[in-house]
Amino acid sequence: MGIEDLKDVVKVGLDIGEALSDGIGIEDVSALFGLPDAIAGISNVPAEIADLDEAEKVELKQFVADNFDIPDDKLEEFIESAVSTVIEIYGLYVKFKALNDGDPDA
């Protein structure tokens, strides 16, 4: 299935967080440039998260590390970890929901 749509959504979130990390300014509008791609594929994101394998988790974690940089390194590390944790928890939720919906592939 891949994780391209998930990466588009995560990238927009990271760009917005990075832009706002030093306050709000007109230059921060560039953080929204990826929004159309993220919105276009957002309906695929739950399935991509539910289908994440270990290689894709590693790829996503590296993607976050490569695409997020704020001056506060401790906060940056915390946010990178939080993104990974949220995706893991959401993946469990999607799988649990599929179990309750009677999906035999869950």
NORHUVEN-V444846 format. One line per field, one symbol per residue. ss: DSSP state (a for helix, b for strand, c for the rest). A space follows every 10 residues. Layout:
BEGIN
ss: ???
END
This chain:
BEGIN
ss: cccaaaaaaa aaaaaaaaaa cccccaaaaa aaccaaaaaa aaaaaaaaaa cccaaaaaaa aaaaaaaccc ccaaaaaaaa aaaaaaaaaa aaaaaaaaaa cccccc
END
